[in-house]
Amino acid sequence: MMETNWENFLKNLGEWQGSFTSVSLEGEILDSTPSILNLEGVEDNQLVKFRVRRFGSGGYGEPPVSDYSQEYRSLGKQIIFFETGAFSKGSLQLAPFSEFGAEYGFVTQNRRLRFVQLYDRQGELSSLTLIREFRTGTNAAERSPLTIKQLVGQWQGTALTVYSDWQPSATYTTHLDVQEINGGRLQQTLSFGNQAITSTAQITGNILQFEESPTPRKILLLPDGTSSNTPLHLKLRQSFFVELGWLVTDNERQRLIRNYNEKGEWVSATHVTEHRVK
């Protein structure tokens, strides 16, 4: 698994030009910082050099306001790369009076989408960052902002779950049925294995509020086909998950999920690739 993780990491190599954008907790787009990120493989890809430069209001024509470099020969336990090059990483443990965070990344051809969700020491969602990246020298385009209409329908998918204790990974099929129902609400039913989970959300602009579940959560519909799915509050001794979705094309969506148990321990990372079937 460790070798495969590294090989999947290499699918992110290249120079990526983009921006770090702050997103409010209500899904409003705030300030953006232009960036250039380099991932260069050397020594027959046994070493990867990482560099990220951030620029001020003058953009790429001026010297960067920050320039950070790091080298990798291995990857930490907390980061999992999947076959497409998509990855998720984050806190290994939700602990009392500690900050908690998760980062996700998707890659497809000449595009990367990354996102960071951070919670403060009281378990309150405190910061969201959208990172849109384009391979330098290509004409890769940004997706339109995600809408309810784009989500409604039936989606057939394949999921791969990798476990934190390195037990064998699991691959299984999924089916997601998303419908608009009366009263400005959205209903979704997710089926996998012998399980079926139905949940209902109130639609408020670009926010889906799921308040009837044991862990109230919301999904923000964001630019570039992005959806951020988070609990409103993290509680000790209660299992939970955090998730990011990306509508890669009108008929393909990918999701990354990190699951935590009632002890606050990270237990698995899942990558789902779904295609619209109806």
DAFENLIN-V972163 format. One record per pair of residues at least 24 apart in sequence whose C-alpha atoms are under 10 Angstrom apart, sorted by the first residue. I is the first residue (numbers start at 0). J is the second residue. Records with the same first field share a line. If there is no record, write none. Layout:
I: J ; J
This chain:
0: 79 ; 80 ; 161 ; 165 ; 166 ; 167 ; 168
1: 73 ; 74 ; 75 ; 76 ; 79 ; 80 ; 165
2: 73 ; 74
3: 79 ; 80 ; 81 ; 82
4: 73 ; 74 ; 78 ; 79 ; 80 ; 81 ; 82 ; 84 ; 86
5: 44 ; 45 ; 72 ; 73 ; 74 ; 79 ; 80 ; 81 ; 84
6: 44 ; 45 ; 80 ; 81 ; 82 ; 84
7: 79 ; 80 ; 81 ; 82 ; 83 ; 84 ; 85 ; 86
8: 38 ; 47 ; 74 ; 78 ; 79 ; 80 ; 81 ; 82 ; 83 ; 84 ; 85 ; 86
9: 38 ; 39 ; 40 ; 44 ; 45 ; 47 ; 80 ; 84
10: 38 ; 80 ; 81 ; 82 ; 83 ; 84 ; 85 ; 106 ; 107 ; 108
11: 37 ; 38 ; 39 ; 80 ; 83 ; 84 ; 85 ; 86 ; 104 ; 105 ; 106 ; 107 ; 108 ; 109 ; 110 ; 111
12: 36 ; 37 ; 38 ; 39 ; 40 ; 44 ; 47 ; 48 ; 49 ; 84 ; 134
13: 37 ; 38 ; 39 ; 40 ; 49 ; 109 ; 134 ; 135
14: 38 ; 39 ; 50 ; 51 ; 109 ; 132 ; 133 ; 134 ; 135 ; 136
15: 51 ; 109 ; 110 ; 111 ; 131 ; 132 ; 133 ; 134 ; 135 ; 136
16: 51 ; 52 ; 59 ; 110 ; 111 ; 131 ; 132 ; 133 ; 134 ; 135 ; 136
17: 53 ; 110 ; 111 ; 112 ; 130 ; 131 ; 132 ; 133 ; 134 ; 135
18: 53 ; 54 ; 128 ; 129 ; 130 ; 131 ; 132 ; 133
19: 53 ; 113 ; 114 ; 128 ; 129 ; 130 ; 131 ; 132
20: 114 ; 127 ; 128 ; 129 ; 130 ; 131
21: 115 ; 126 ; 127 ; 128 ; 129 ; 130
22: 126 ; 127 ; 128 ; 129 ; 219 ; 221
23: 125 ; 126 ; 127 ; 128
24: 124 ; 125 ; 126 ; 127 ; 206 ; 217 ; 219 ; 231
25: 204 ; 205 ; 206 ; 217 ; 218 ; 219 ; 220
26: 127 ; 204 ; 205 ; 206 ; 218 ; 219 ; 220 ; 221 ; 222 ; 226 ; 227
27: 205 ; 219 ; 220 ; 221 ; 222
28: 128 ; 129 ; 221 ; 222
29: 128
31: 55 ; 56 ; 128 ; 129 ; 130
32: 56 ; 58 ; 64 ; 130
33: 57 ; 58 ; 59 ; 63 ; 130 ; 131 ; 132
34: 58 ; 59 ; 63 ; 64 ; 65 ; 66 ; 130 ; 131 ; 132
35: 59 ; 63 ; 66 ; 132 ; 133 ; 134 ; 135
36: 66 ; 67 ; 68 ; 132 ; 133 ; 134 ; 135
37: 68 ; 134 ; 135
38: 68 ; 69 ; 70 ; 71
39: 70
40: 70 ; 71
44: 72
45: 71 ; 72 ; 73
46: 70 ; 71 ; 72 ; 73
47: 71 ; 72 ; 73
48: 72
76: 163 ; 164 ; 165
77: 101 ; 163 ; 265 ; 267 ; 268
78: 102 ; 103 ; 163 ; 268
79: 103 ; 161 ; 162 ; 163 ; 267 ; 268 ; 269 ; 270
80: 104 ; 105 ; 161 ; 268 ; 270
81: 105 ; 159 ; 160 ; 161 ; 255 ; 268 ; 269 ; 270
82: 159 ; 270
83: 107 ; 108 ; 270 ; 272
84: 111
85: 111 ; 112 ; 113 ; 253 ; 254 ; 255 ; 270
86: 113 ; 255 ; 256 ; 268 ; 269 ; 270
87: 113 ; 114 ; 115 ; 242 ; 243 ; 255 ; 256 ; 257 ; 268 ; 269 ; 270
88: 115 ; 257 ; 268
89: 115 ; 116 ; 117 ; 257 ; 265
90: 117 ; 257 ; 259 ; 263 ; 264 ; 265
91: 163 ; 259 ; 263 ; 264 ; 265 ; 266
92: 259 ; 260 ; 262 ; 263 ; 264 ; 265 ; 266
93: 120 ; 122 ; 233 ; 234 ; 235 ; 236 ; 259 ; 260 ; 261 ; 262 ; 263 ; 264 ; 265
94: 120 ; 122 ; 234 ; 235 ; 262 ; 263 ; 264
95: 120 ; 121 ; 122 ; 234 ; 235 ; 263
96: 120 ; 121 ; 122
97: 121 ; 122
98: 122 ; 123 ; 124 ; 125
99: 123 ; 124 ; 125 ; 233
100: 124 ; 125 ; 126 ; 127 ; 241
101: 241 ; 242 ; 243 ; 256 ; 257
102: 127 ; 128 ; 241 ; 242 ; 243 ; 255 ; 257
103: 129 ; 130 ; 242 ; 243 ; 244 ; 254 ; 255 ; 256 ; 257
104: 130 ; 131 ; 243 ; 244 ; 245 ; 254 ; 255
105: 243 ; 244 ; 245 ; 247 ; 253 ; 254 ; 255 ; 270
106: 132 ; 133 ; 247
107: 247
108: 133 ; 134 ; 139
109: 133 ; 134 ; 135 ; 136 ; 137 ; 138 ; 139 ; 140
110: 134 ; 135 ; 137 ; 138 ; 139 ; 140 ; 141 ; 247
111: 139 ; 141
112: 141 ; 223 ; 224 ; 225 ; 244 ; 245 ; 247
113: 225 ; 243 ; 245
114: 225 ; 226 ; 227 ; 243 ; 244
115: 227 ; 243
116: 227 ; 228 ; 229 ; 241 ; 242 ; 243
118: 231 ; 232 ; 233
119: 232 ; 233
120: 233
121: 232 ; 233 ; 234
122: 230 ; 231 ; 232 ; 233 ; 234 ; 235
123: 230 ; 231 ; 232 ; 233 ; 234
124: 229 ; 230 ; 231 ; 232 ; 233
127: 227
129: 221 ; 222 ; 223 ; 225 ; 227
130: 223
131: 222 ; 223
140: 223
141: 222 ; 223 ; 224 ; 247
142: 222 ; 223 ; 224 ; 225 ; 245 ; 246 ; 247 ; 248 ; 249
143: 221 ; 222 ; 223 ; 224 ; 225 ; 246
144: 205 ; 220 ; 221 ; 222 ; 223 ; 224 ; 225 ; 226 ; 246
145: 205 ; 219 ; 220 ; 221 ; 222 ; 223 ; 224 ; 225 ; 226 ; 245 ; 246
146: 204 ; 205 ; 206 ; 219 ; 220 ; 221 ; 222 ; 224 ; 225 ; 226
147: 177 ; 178 ; 179 ; 185 ; 202 ; 204 ; 205 ; 206 ; 207 ; 220
148: 177 ; 178 ; 179
149: 224 ; 246 ; 249 ; 250 ; 275
150: 175 ; 176 ; 177 ; 178 ; 179 ; 185 ; 187 ; 246 ; 249 ; 250 ; 252 ; 275
151: 175 ; 176 ; 177 ; 178 ; 179 ; 185 ; 186 ; 187 ; 275 ; 277
152: 176 ; 177 ; 178 ; 179 ; 187 ; 275 ; 276 ; 277
153: 177 ; 178 ; 187 ; 188 ; 189 ; 273 ; 274 ; 275 ; 276 ; 277
154: 189 ; 250 ; 251 ; 252 ; 272 ; 273 ; 274 ; 275 ; 276 ; 277
155: 190 ; 251 ; 271 ; 272 ; 273 ; 274 ; 275 ; 276 ; 277
156: 191 ; 251 ; 252 ; 253 ; 271 ; 272 ; 273 ; 274 ; 275 ; 276
157: 191 ; 253 ; 270 ; 271 ; 272 ; 273 ; 274
158: 191 ; 253 ; 254 ; 255 ; 269 ; 270 ; 271 ; 272 ; 273
159: 255 ; 268 ; 269 ; 270 ; 271 ; 272
160: 255 ; 256 ; 257 ; 258 ; 266 ; 267 ; 268 ; 269 ; 270 ; 271
161: 257 ; 266 ; 267 ; 268 ; 269 ; 270
162: 258 ; 265 ; 266 ; 267 ; 268 ; 269
163: 258 ; 264 ; 265 ; 266 ; 267 ; 268
164: 265 ; 266 ; 267
165: 266 ; 267
168: 267 ; 268 ; 269
169: 269
170: 269 ; 270 ; 271
171: 271
172: 271 ; 272 ; 273
173: 271 ; 272 ; 273
174: 273 ; 274 ; 275 ; 276
175: 273 ; 274 ; 275
176: 275 ; 277
184: 208 ; 209
185: 209
213: 237 ; 238 ; 239
214: 238 ; 239 ; 240
216: 240 ; 241
218: 242 ; 243 ; 244
219: 243
220: 244
221: 245
223: 247
224: 248 ; 249 ; 252
225: 252 ; 253 ; 254
226: 254
227: 254
228: 256
233: 263
234: 261 ; 263
235: 260 ; 261 ; 262 ; 263
236: 260 ; 261 ; 262 ; 263 ; 264
237: 261 ; 262 ; 263
238: 262 ; 263 ; 264 ; 265
239: 263 ; 265
240: 265 ; 267 ; 268
241: 268
242: 268 ; 269 ; 270
243: 270
244: 270 ; 271 ; 272
245: 272
246: 272 ; 273 ; 274
247: 272 ; 273
248: 274
249: 274 ; 275
250: 274 ; 275 ; 276 ; 277
251: 275 ; 276
